[in-house]
Amino acid sequence: MEEKKEKSEGKLLEETLLWKFPHIGKDAPEQIDEAGAFCEDYKAFLDEGKTERECVEAAVRRLEAAGYQVFDPAAAYTPGDKVYYVNRKKALIATTFGIRPVKEGVRINGAHIDSPRLDLKPSPLYEKNDIAYLKPHYYGGIRKYQWGTVPLAMHGVVVKKNGEMVRICIGEKPGDPVFCVSDLLPHLAAKQNERKLGEGIKGEELNIIAGSIPYADDSVKEPVKLLALKLLNEQYGITEKDFFRAEIEMVPAQKAADVGLDRSMIGAYGQDDRVCAYTALMAEIDTKEPAYTTVTVLADKEEIGSEGNTGMNSDFLKHYLEYLAQGQGADVKELLAGSICLSSDVNAAYDPTFSDVFEANNSCYLNKGCVLTKYTGARGKSGSNDASAETMARVIGMMEENGVYWQAGELGAVDQGGGGTIAKYVAHLNIDTVDLGVPILSMHSPFELSSKLDVYNTYRAFLAFFR
């Protein structure tokens, strides 16, 4: 029998000093089935919540099933009590009260539930050459050419003159019609092909086809538009004027699906950032009597700068933390200074097809775990939180103590672009904050890809953070 060679001094030194993030499928193959099982309800959550309002409703259903009650600022709570608060039907905070007093700080986990999409303009319906169209204004950072010829569903709410709120959802149920933006056939696209890719389809060309049959009356000026509106009126009781009192979003109509022969990935719309919202929510629900009080935030408007009163650039989180402090007679300034926050958002997974925009040694990869992002921003870290070494050490320590697979990554190569998260808005409150989330391929597209193993380990990271 051949004797095993002793490791050389250099090999031993290499094993001691160097580090490479392992592939979870190789290092912990038992997690493949665990991750697959965990992600079944995640896919259902994606299908239930294609708008921020729907995400809040899907989250509340899960919270109430787990015993959460509506938060009452005047009530007294004890360790283990679970509450939730909804802000204007488009943002949510959930809490499990901890053993330690809140003046020592809380554990905040903040994700966002809005995603890039096509919003209908206030006056969207028009007719041109016997086709009825809906005119959108895109929301967030989309690549406009990706939204042509994609089946779209209509989701939203309309507040009628009498105050009644009407829910609209067309394109999701079997047998429903869908909508789409048309594009040129290659035979006639010679001039379009000369455009820059970013102008392949321009903003005012994202016209959504809504019908082509006219209302049967020759005296009507726009009969196709009229029939389309008549059908909406019959189903939802709305008129054209009601569009001014509406929030209607056009989103991809397809359901979340397993991707690959091995079913190792999930393909779906809106995984940025509902993948972190779901994993944060499940970690919140599964946390029982933690040492520190948990604050799980599902926020709106991140894709347009966290603006408005449901975004993290408002004071709704600060006011909630003030209520927690008041409930225990604490100074909110002490609570803020002692807290730590995970800004739970996705990062761009390394894509071998487009490797030139990444820096391989500082990118995140599919199947290597959740990604810890020290800083985001653009170029010279503009608009970034840039977590401290102490914060990085605390979060890494929590994950490693609990056997969580994690990796580190930047958002692409320097000078290639960049982006931001909610991290800087939480950090402005004097809270230690760092970004942690899931690597995503084809981010901001109508069909984003995530790894089930990464999703599962992000949930495990959040659970370790809360516990």
C-alpha positions in Angstrom: 0.0 0.0 0.0 1.3 3.4 -1.0 2.2 5.5 2.0 0.6 9.0 2.4 3.1 11.8 1.8 3.5 14.2 4.7 2.4 17.7 3.9 5.2 20.1 3.1 5.8 23.2 5.3 4.5 25.4 2.5 1.3 23.3 2.2 0.7 23.5 5.9 1.3 27.3 5.9 -1.0 27.6 2.9 -3.8 25.8 4.8 -3.2 28.0 7.9 -3.0 31.4 6.2 -5.0 31.3 3.0 -8.8 31.3 2.7 -11.3 30.4 0.0 -15.1 30.3 0.5 -16.3 26.7 -0.1 -19.1 25.6 -2.4 -21.9 24.5 0.0 -23.0 21.6 -2.2 -19.5 20.1 -1.8 -18.9 21.0 1.8 -22.4 20.3 3.2 -24.4 18.2 0.7 -27.0 17.5 3.4 -28.1 21.1 3.0 -29.3 20.6 -0.6 -32.5 18.9 0.5 -32.9 21.2 3.5 -32.6 24.3 1.2 -35.0 22.8 -1.3 -37.7 22.2 1.3 -37.2 25.7 2.8 -37.6 27.4 -0.6 -41.0 25.9 -1.4 -42.9 28.4 0.7 -40.5 31.1 -0.5 -41.7 30.5 -4.0 -45.3 30.7 -2.8 -44.4 34.1 -1.1 -43.0 35.4 -4.4 -46.2 34.5 -6.2 -48.5 35.9 -3.5 -46.6 39.2 -3.3 -45.8 40.9 -6.6 -46.4 44.4 -5.2 -45.4 45.9 -1.8 -49.0 45.9 -0.6 -49.3 42.2 -1.5 -46.0 41.5 0.3 -47.3 43.1 3.4 -50.5 41.1 3.3 -48.6 37.8 2.7 -46.3 38.7 5.6 -49.2 39.5 7.9 -50.8 36.1 7.1 -47.7 34.3 8.2 -47.2 36.5 11.3 -50.7 36.0 12.5 -50.5 32.3 11.9 -47.5 32.3 14.2 -49.3 34.2 17.0 -48.2 37.8 16.4 -50.6 40.6 17.6 -50.9 44.2 16.4 -48.5 46.4 18.2 -50.0 48.7 20.9 -47.6 51.5 22.0 -49.5 51.8 25.3 -49.2 48.1 26.2 -46.6 46.4 28.4 -44.8 43.4 26.8 -42.7 40.6 28.3 -39.9 38.5 26.8 -41.2 36.2 24.0 -44.2 38.4 23.1 -44.6 38.9 19.4 -46.1 42.0 17.7 -46.3 43.6 14.3 -47.0 47.1 12.9 -48.2 48.0 9.4 -47.3 51.4 8.0 -49.9 52.6 5.3 -50.3 49.1 4.0 -46.9 49.2 2.2 -44.4 48.7 5.0 -44.2 46.5 8.0 -42.3 46.0 11.3 -42.3 42.8 13.4 -40.8 42.3 16.8 -40.1 39.5 19.3 -39.4 41.0 22.7 -36.1 40.0 24.3 -34.9 39.2 27.7 -32.5 42.2 28.0 -33.9 45.7 28.3 -34.1 47.7 25.1 -31.8 50.4 26.5 -29.0 48.0 25.8 -30.0 48.0 22.1 -32.1 45.9 19.7 -31.4 43.7 16.7 -32.7 45.3 13.5 -33.1 43.4 10.2 -34.2 45.6 7.4 -35.2 44.5 3.9 -37.3 46.1 1.2 -40.3 44.7 -0.6 -40.6 47.0 -3.6 -39.1 45.9 -7.0 -38.5 47.4 -10.4 -41.7 47.4 -12.5 -43.9 49.4 -14.9 -46.3 51.8 -13.1 -49.3 53.0 -15.0 -49.4 56.8 -15.5 -52.2 58.8 -14.0 -54.0 58.9 -17.4 -52.8 55.7 -19.0 -55.5 54.4 -21.4 -55.4 55.5 -25.0 -56.1 54.2 -28.5 -53.9 54.4 -31.6 -54.6 52.7 -35.0 -57.3 50.5 -33.5 -55.2 49.2 -30.6 -55.8 50.1 -27.0 -52.7 50.9 -25.0 -51.8 51.5 -21.3 -49.0 54.1 -20.9 -46.5 53.3 -18.0 -43.8 55.2 -16.2 -41.1 52.7 -15.2 -40.2 52.4 -11.5 -36.6 51.8 -10.4 -33.6 50.8 -12.4 -34.8 48.6 -15.2 -33.1 47.7 -18.5 -36.0 48.8 -20.7 -35.3 46.4 -23.6 -35.9 43.4 -21.2 -39.5 44.3 -20.7 -40.6 44.0 -24.4 -42.6 40.9 -25.3 -42.8 39.7 -21.7 -46.3 38.6 -20.5 -47.4 41.2 -17.9 -50.0 41.1 -15.2 -51.9 44.0 -13.8 -51.9 44.5 -10.0 -53.1 47.4 -8.0 -55.7 49.3 -6.1 -58.2 52.0 -7.0 -60.0 54.3 -4.6 -63.3 55.2 -6.0 -65.1 58.5 -5.5 -67.2 57.0 -2.7 -64.1 55.9 -0.8 -64.4 52.3 -1.7 -61.0 50.6 -2.4 -61.0 48.2 -5.3 -58.3 45.5 -5.7 -57.2 44.8 -9.3 -55.4 41.6 -10.3 -55.5 40.4 -14.0 -53.1 37.9 -15.5 -52.3 35.6 -12.6 -55.1 33.1 -12.5 -55.3 30.2 -15.0 -57.3 31.5 -18.0 -56.6 35.2 -17.3 -55.6 37.4 -20.2 -52.1 39.0 -19.9 -50.6 42.2 -21.4 -47.4 43.0 -23.2 -45.1 45.6 -24.7 -44.5 44.9 -28.4 -41.1 45.0 -30.2 -39.9 45.2 -33.7 -39.3 42.1 -35.8 -35.6 41.7 -36.9 -36.6 42.1 -40.5 -37.5 45.8 -39.9 -35.2 46.6 -37.1 -32.2 48.0 -39.0 -32.5 51.5 -37.5 -33.4 50.2 -34.1 -30.3 48.0 -34.1 -28.2 51.2 -34.5 -29.4 52.5 -31.1 -27.4 52.0 -28.0 -28.6 49.1 -25.9 -30.0 51.3 -23.2 -32.2 52.9 -25.9 -33.2 49.6 -27.6 -36.7 50.4 -26.3 -37.2 54.0 -25.0 -39.3 54.9 -22.0 -42.1 56.3 -24.1 -42.1 53.1 -26.2 -43.0 50.9 -23.3 -46.6 51.0 -24.5 -48.6 48.1 -23.0 -51.2 46.5 -25.4 -54.6 46.2 -23.7 -57.0 45.4 -26.5 -57.8 45.5 -30.2 -61.6 44.9 -30.5 -63.8 48.0 -30.9 -67.0 48.8 -29.1 -69.8 48.2 -31.6 -71.0 51.8 -32.2 -69.8 53.8 -35.3 -70.5 57.1 -33.5 -67.8 56.4 -30.9 -64.5 58.3 -31.4 -62.2 55.7 -29.7 -64.2 52.4 -29.8 -61.3 50.1 -28.8 -60.4 52.2 -25.8 -64.0 52.3 -24.9 -64.5 48.5 -25.0 -61.3 48.0 -22.9 -62.6 50.5 -20.3 -66.1 48.9 -20.4 -64.6 45.5 -19.6 -62.7 47.1 -16.6 -65.9 48.8 -15.5 -67.8 45.5 -15.6 -65.2 43.7 -13.6 -64.2 46.4 -11.1 -66.8 49.2 -11.4 -64.2 51.9 -12.3 -64.2 54.7 -14.9 -61.4 56.5 -16.6 -61.4 59.2 -13.9 -60.7 56.6 -11.3 -57.2 56.1 -12.7 -56.2 59.4 -11.0 -57.0 57.7 -7.6 -55.1 54.5 -8.3 -51.8 52.7 -7.8 -51.6 50.1 -10.6 -48.4 48.2 -11.3 -47.6 46.0 -14.4 -45.4 43.1 -13.4 -44.2 39.9 -15.1 -47.0 37.3 -15.1 -44.9 34.1 -14.7 -44.7 32.2 -11.5 -41.6 31.4 -9.5 -40.0 28.3 -10.9 -37.1 25.9 -10.2 -34.2 26.4 -12.6 -31.7 23.9 -13.9 -31.8 20.1 -14.3 -30.7 19.9 -10.7 -33.4 22.4 -9.5 -30.7 24.2 -7.6 -31.9 27.7 -8.4 -35.1 29.7 -8.3 -36.1 32.0 -11.2 -38.7 34.6 -10.5 -39.6 38.3 -10.6 -38.9 40.5 -7.6 -36.3 38.5 -5.8 -34.5 41.8 -5.3 -35.3 42.2 -2.4 -38.2 39.9 -1.5 -35.7 37.1 -1.0 -34.2 38.9 1.9 -37.7 40.0 3.1 -38.9 36.4 3.2 -35.8 35.0 4.9 -35.8 37.9 7.5 -39.5 37.2 8.1 -39.0 33.5 8.6 -36.1 34.1 11.0 -38.2 36.6 12.9 -41.1 34.1 13.3 -38.7 31.3 14.3 -37.0 33.3 17.0 -38.3 32.6 20.5 -37.4 34.6 23.6 -34.1 36.2 22.2 -31.6 38.0 24.4 -32.2 41.2 22.5 -35.5 42.5 21.2 -35.8 41.9 17.4 -37.0 44.5 14.9 -37.7 43.1 11.4 -38.5 45.8 8.9 -40.0 45.3 5.4 -39.7 48.7 3.8 -41.0 50.3 0.6 -39.4 52.6 -2.0 -35.8 51.4 -1.8 -35.6 51.1 -5.6 -36.2 54.9 -5.9 -34.0 56.1 -3.0 -36.1 55.0 0.0 -38.2 58.1 -0.3 -41.7 58.8 0.9 -43.3 58.0 4.2 -43.1 54.2 3.7 -39.4 54.3 2.8 -36.4 54.0 5.1 -35.5 57.7 4.5 -38.6 58.6 6.5 -38.9 58.4 10.3 -41.3 55.5 10.7 -38.6 53.1 12.0 -37.3 55.8 14.3 -40.8 56.4 15.7 -41.3 52.7 16.3 -38.0 52.5 18.2 -39.1 55.5 20.3 -42.3 53.6 21.2 -40.2 50.6 22.3 -38.0 52.9 24.4 -41.0 54.6 26.0 -42.6 51.3 26.8 -39.6 50.5 29.1 -38.9 54.0 30.3 -35.6 54.0 28.3 -33.8 56.9 26.5 -34.2 56.2 22.8 -30.7 57.6 22.2 -29.3 54.7 24.4 -31.4 52.2 22.4 -30.0 53.5 19.1 -26.4 53.6 20.1 -26.5 50.1 21.5 -28.3 48.6 18.4 -26.9 46.7 15.4 -28.6 46.4 12.0 -28.4 44.0 9.1 -29.3 45.9 5.9 -30.7 42.8 4.2 -30.3 43.3 0.5 -29.0 41.3 -2.5 -25.7 41.6 -4.3 -24.7 40.9 -7.9 -23.5 37.3 -8.2 -20.4 36.8 -10.4 -21.6 36.0 -14.0 -19.0 34.2 -16.1 -20.7 35.4 -19.3 -20.0 39.0 -18.3 -16.9 38.6 -16.2 -15.3 41.9 -17.3 -17.5 44.0 -15.0 -16.6 42.0 -11.9 -13.4 41.7 -9.9 -13.2 38.0 -9.3 -11.5 38.0 -5.9 -14.0 40.4 -4.5 -17.2 39.1 -6.0 -19.9 36.8 -4.5 -20.9 33.5 -6.2 -23.8 31.3 -6.3 -23.9 28.4 -3.8 -21.3 29.9 -1.5 -23.7 31.3 1.0 -25.1 34.7 2.0 -23.0 37.6 1.0 -21.7 40.2 3.5 -21.2 43.5 1.7 -19.0 45.9 3.7 -19.8 48.9 1.5 -21.9 49.6 -1.6 -22.1 53.0 -3.3 -20.5 54.0 -6.6 -16.9 54.5 -7.5 -15.3 56.2 -4.4 -17.9 54.5 -2.1 -20.3 57.4 -2.8 -23.6 56.9 -1.0 -22.3 54.0 1.0 -22.5 53.1 4.7 -19.1 51.3 4.8 -19.4 49.1 7.9 -16.6 49.3 10.5 -14.2 46.5 11.2 -15.9 46.0 14.6 -19.3 45.5 13.0 -17.9 43.1 10.4 -16.2 41.1 13.2 -19.4 40.9 15.2 -21.6 39.7 12.3 -19.0 37.2 11.0 -18.6 35.9 14.5 -22.4 35.3 14.8 -22.4 33.4 11.6 -19.4 31.3 12.2 -20.5 30.3 15.8 -23.7 29.0 14.2 -22.2 27.2 11.2 -23.6 29.6 8.6 -22.0 29.6 5.1 -21.2 33.1 4.2 -19.0 35.0 1.7 -17.9 38.6 1.1 -18.5 40.6 -2.1 -18.5 44.0 -3.8 -21.1 45.2 -6.2 -19.0 44.8 -9.3 -15.6 46.2 -10.3 -14.5 49.7 -9.3 -15.7 52.4 -11.8 -18.2 50.0 -13.4 -21.2 51.5 -11.7 -22.6 50.8 -8.3 -25.7 51.0 -6.2 -27.1 51.6 -2.7 -29.3 50.0 0.0 -31.2 51.1 3.1 -28.0 50.8 5.1 -27.0 54.5 5.1 -30.5 55.6 6.4 -30.3 53.2 9.4 -26.7 54.2 10.1 -27.8 57.9 10.2 -29.6 57.0 13.4 -26.3 56.1 15.0 -26.8 52.4 14.6 -24.0 50.0 13.5 -25.1 48.7 10.2 -23.8 46.3 7.5 -25.3 44.8 4.3 -26.0 41.1 4.2 -28.1 39.2 1.7 -28.4 36.8 -1.3 -26.3 36.8 -4.5 -28.5 37.3 -7.5 -28.0 36.7 -11.3 -29.8 39.0 -13.7 -30.7 41.4 -11.0 -33.5 43.9 -11.8 -34.6 41.8 -14.8 -38.2 40.3 -15.1 -36.7 36.9 -14.2 -33.9 37.0 -11.6 -32.0 33.9 -10.4 -31.0 32.8 -6.9 -29.4 29.7 -5.4 -31.6 27.7 -3.0 -28.5 27.1 -0.8 -27.8 30.8 -0.6 -31.4 31.6 0.3 -31.3 28.9 3.0 -28.0 30.2 4.5 -29.3 33.7 4.5 -32.2 32.6 6.6 -29.8 30.8 8.9 -27.6 33.9 9.2 -30.6 36.0 10.2 -31.7 33.4 12.7 -28.2 33.4 14.2 -28.3 37.3 14.3 -31.6 37.3 16.2 -30.7 34.5 18.6 
